[in-house]
Amino acid sequence: SLVQDSAGNLWMGTGRGLNYVELMPGGSREIANITRYNSNDGLIGEDFQENTAMVDSKGIAWWGTNKNINKLDIKGLVRDTSSPVIQLNAVVIKDRNTDIRHLNDAYRDSTLPAVFNKIRSTGTAKFFNYPINPVIPFELNQLAFYFSAIDMASTNKLKYSYMVEDLDDNWSDLSETPSADYRNIPYGKYIFKVKAIGAAQIWSPVFEYPFTIDPPWWHTWWFRSFLFLSVLISVLVYIRFRTNALYKRQTDLQLTVEKRTEQLRVSLHEKEGLLKEIHHRVKNNLEVISSLLMLQTKSMTDENAKAALTEGQSRVQSIALIHHKLYRTDDLATVEIKDFASDLYKQVSDVFKKPGYTIRFNISGDPMQVNTEMAVPIGLILNELFTNSFKYAVSMDKENIFSLQLSETKKNHETFLTLIFHDNGPGMPAGFSLEKTGSLGMKIIHLLMKQLGGNIKYYNSQGAVFEIQFPKLLK
């Protein structure tokens, strides 16, 4: 049963009493407050019937119930708008009503455990028997708070909500019980808060009660200091013991390592000498072969045969140059490509360069090391490229330029070496194919690229360009 007053607020008769729904001012439909009335407020009947509400010309509201008719002078009704006054009455520690004022004098309760003497505070609440700002031993971390509130409008409608700051996340649900019980409170500083709400639905100011729970003895600073010092002394003693044991063991191991190192040094020196001797003999044998090819070339009258033998001699010399470099350096496992390419060019140039020709060789890129297994095919590839340029790209009427660019790149966590060789000759003929060419040198390049697991690109750009790329580590 709904009745709307002159201010636009609603009076709702329900099966369990009367509710005053106060809306926000300014014509808003938002609810500002709800006040409930029942028999405690003077209603004789609470079971309001449907469709029995009306307001007469004098502003009097009427409702019908099962037993009677309720009359309400809406204009003459005075609603209470005051908030309750709340207070804390008692704090019970460990389920004992303690006389806080006489904890340490002759009037003390003899049945209390001695631990109650350790409670500290700044005083006792006036007119009440609870400590102010208490510091409570951890053994007594069980507190019960008793409070009350005064509401002049209706004491039977008081409800309470409370929380312990830094212990509870939210306020408690509304309850008519004027007490709160906390057990097994962790050590730390806290504030107990309580508030009340009455018939006017206005919250009272929050009452705050600070208290502290002392840490247990195993969390005190002196125990932690003692524990830290004990652990530190134990660690130092253990370190000293282990240091002495390790020092003795290290001394024994050092003597053993020195002995074994000397043996390995002698053995390694012998192996390095033998390996250098092998490279030296291989180089000498290749030079003998090269010399035989040169002698054979001088005795030949067929120019094609002479050219073939000369190219074969150049290939043998490129391999010999690798062994010569390994023999002359301390690193017997790798060859530096940039320095090797420069020496190889000079070697090929001495064989193929004709008098009166101007040739300039440019090499760029950072120094790169490759192992000996890869150095031989790389050397043969460069030898064929240099030889091919001397044969087809060099002319008398210009400055002939050969360039070699070296670089390293990474793809999918793998390092690749890239060699780009370029000459400024007439370039490759139309339709040139490395796979189908009849040139032995080009076939050698094609086969060696397969051996290296790489790929080659070739095209004309102001001369012939060969781009060679292969993984740094041979699979």
Disulfide bonds with the S-S distance in Angstrom:
none
